[in-house]
């Protein structure tokens, strides 16, 4: 990598805006990666660990606190991280859940600058209904998926590796080369470099391609 090539500095992430519907999102240009996950899967903790911020994404003991689509700008103009609401399992009125589902679906279906989705799952409770919905959405749209199996510090190495291999096999059958899976622990800060590498490959694809050519 030459010194002239851009480098994403994830700790530079700063809040841009929140949107409750597609029309309120920033201009559909540049490139962004969205984080999705069931309530209590560890999504906010993963974003905060990635960016080395303690409060960039809100962490709450109350599931479903993230009710809006939150956009964070990175140090390279036009590049963003997006925190999607884990609407499906919050203790909120049905009408609000339906609002979230409608506008989250609109974002996922029509956001042209979306380069990939990071789906956060608690490694102890993977592939719940919300997760399967996200996998099917990625399958139908062709948007790449990266699965983050969080809270690996809660399991011994053997069971964690077994779950990793099981989920990887399952998703490869559904999505082929458009899916990748890794383990992650916000508490122990393991898996951060692997996550950053995946985000770089989506947000700076020309650079990633050049690196692969150099290694070939």
C-alpha positions in Angstrom: 0.0 0.0 0.0 1.5 3.4 -1.0 1.3 6.4 1.2 -0.9 8.1 -1.3 -3.7 5.6 -1.0 -6.6 6.6 1.3 -6.8 4.9 4.7 -10.0 4.7 6.7 -9.5 5.8 10.3 -12.5 4.3 12.1 -12.0 6.2 15.4 -12.7 9.3 13.3 -16.3 8.3 13.0 -18.7 11.1 13.9 -22.4 11.3 14.1 -24.1 12.8 11.0 -27.8 12.4 11.3 -30.7 10.1 12.2 -33.6 9.2 9.9 -36.9 7.5 10.5 -37.5 7.0 6.8 -35.7 6.9 3.5 -36.4 10.5 2.5 -34.6 11.7 5.6 -31.3 9.8 4.9 -28.2 11.6 3.6 -27.8 12.0 -0.1 -27.6 8.5 -1.8 -24.0 8.9 -2.9 -20.6 7.7 -1.8 -20.5 4.4 0.0 -21.8 3.0 3.3 -21.9 -0.2 5.3 -24.9 -0.9 7.5 -24.9 -2.8 10.8 -28.0 -4.8 11.6 -28.8 -7.1 14.5 -31.4 -8.3 16.8 -31.9 -6.4 20.1 -29.2 -7.4 22.6 -27.0 -9.1 20.0 -24.2 -6.7 20.8 -24.5 -4.4 17.7 -23.9 -1.1 19.5 -21.0 -2.6 21.5 -19.5 -3.8 18.2 -19.7 -0.4 16.6 -18.2 1.3 19.6 -15.4 -1.2 19.8 -14.6 -0.8 16.0 -14.5 3.0 16.3 -12.9 3.1 19.8 -15.8 5.3 21.0 -17.7 4.5 24.2 -20.9 6.2 23.2 -21.0 6.5 19.4 -23.7 3.9 19.2 -25.9 3.9 22.2 -25.7 0.8 24.4 -28.8 0.1 26.4 -30.0 -2.6 28.8 -33.4 -2.0 27.2 -33.7 -3.9 23.9 -34.8 -1.9 20.9 -33.6 1.5 22.1 -32.2 2.3 18.6 -35.4 3.3 16.8 -33.8 5.3 14.0 -31.4 4.7 11.2 -28.2 6.5 12.4 -25.5 7.6 10.0 -21.8 8.2 11.0 -19.3 9.9 8.7 -15.8 8.5 8.4 -12.6 10.5 7.7 -12.8 10.0 3.9 -15.5 12.1 2.4 -18.6 10.1 1.2 -17.9 7.1 3.4 -20.3 6.2 6.2 -21.2 3.6 8.8 -25.0 3.1 9.4 -26.6 1.7 12.5 -29.9 0.1 11.7 -32.7 -0.4 14.2 -33.2 -3.9 15.6 -36.9 -3.3 15.4 -38.3 -6.8 15.5 -37.8 -7.7 19.1 -38.2 -4.5 21.0 -41.0 -4.1 23.6 -42.7 -1.3 21.7 -46.2 -0.9 20.2 -47.0 -3.0 17.1 -47.6 0.2 15.1 -44.0 1.4 15.8 -42.6 -2.0 14.8 -44.5 -1.9 11.5 -43.2 1.7 10.9 -39.6 0.4 11.5 -40.1 -2.6 9.2 -41.6 -0.5 6.4 -38.8 2.1 6.4 -36.0 -0.3 7.1 -37.1 -2.4 4.2 -37.2 0.7 2.0 -33.7 1.6 3.0 -32.4 -1.9 2.3 -34.2 -2.2 -1.1 -33.5 1.2 -2.5 -30.2 2.6 -1.0 -27.9 2.6 -4.0 -24.7 3.5 -2.0 -25.1 0.5 0.3 -22.0 -1.7 -0.2 -22.6 -4.4 2.4 -24.4 -5.4 5.6 -22.8 -6.5 8.8 -25.3 -8.8 10.6 -24.5 -9.0 14.3 -25.6 -12.2 16.1 -25.0 -13.4 19.7 -23.0 -16.6 19.1 -25.0 -18.3 21.8 -28.3 -17.6 19.9 -27.6 -17.4 16.1 -30.0 -17.4 13.2 -33.2 -16.3 14.8 -36.1 -15.0 12.8 -34.7 -11.5 12.3 -31.3 -12.9 11.2 -33.0 -15.2 8.7 -34.9 -12.3 7.3 -31.7 -10.3 6.7 -30.0 -13.3 5.1 -33.0 -13.7 2.7 -32.9 -10.0 1.9 -29.2 -10.2 1.0 -29.9 -13.3 -1.1 -32.6 -11.5 -3.1 -30.7 -8.3 -3.6 -27.1 -9.6 -4.0 -25.7 -7.2 -1.4 -22.7 -8.8 0.4 -23.2 -10.0 4.0 -20.6 -10.2 6.8 -21.8 -12.0 9.9 -20.3 -11.0 13.3 -20.8 -13.7 15.9 -20.5 -11.6 19.1 -20.0 -12.4 22.8 -17.5 -15.2 22.0 -16.0 -14.5 25.5 -19.2 -16.2 26.9 -18.2 -19.5 25.3 -15.2 -21.8 25.5 -13.1 -22.0 22.3 -14.4 -25.4 21.2 -18.1 -24.5 21.2 -17.4 -21.1 19.6 -15.4 -22.7 16.7 -18.1 -25.3 16.2 -20.8 -22.6 15.9 -18.6 -20.5 13.6 -18.1 -23.5 11.2 -21.8 -24.4 11.4 -23.0 -20.9 10.6 -20.4 -20.5 7.8 -21.4 -23.7 6.1 -25.1 -22.8 6.4 -24.7 -19.4 4.9 -22.3 -20.4 2.2 -25.0 -22.7 0.9 -27.4 -19.8 0.7 -25.1 -17.0 -0.4 -22.0 -18.5 -1.8 -19.1 -16.1 -2.1 -21.2 -13.1 -1.0 -21.0 -14.0 2.7 -18.3 -14.2 5.3 -18.4 -15.1 9.0 -16.2 -14.3 11.9 -16.2 -14.4 15.7 -16.0 -11.2 17.8 -15.8 -10.0 21.4 -16.2 -6.4 22.3 -15.2 -7.2 25.9 -11.8 -8.7 24.8 -11.5 -6.7 21.7 -10.9 -9.8 19.5 -11.9 -9.8 15.8 -11.6 -6.1 15.3 -8.8 -6.2 12.7 -10.8 -8.8 10.7 -13.9 -6.6 10.8 -11.9 -3.6 9.7 -10.4 -5.5 6.8 -13.9 -6.6 5.6 -15.2 -3.0 5.8 -12.2 -1.7 3.9 -12.8 -4.2 1.1 -16.3 -2.8 0.7 -15.7 0.9 1.2 -12.4 1.0 -0.7 -12.9 -1.8 -3.3 -10.3 -0.4 -5.8 -7.6 -0.5 -3.2 -8.7 -4.0 -2.0 -8.5 -5.2 -5.6 -5.0 -3.8 -6.0 -3.8 -5.5 -2.8 -5.2 -8.8 -4.0 -3.4 -8.4 -7.4 -0.2 -7.7 -5.6 -0.5 -10.8 -3.4 -1.4 -13.1 -6.4 
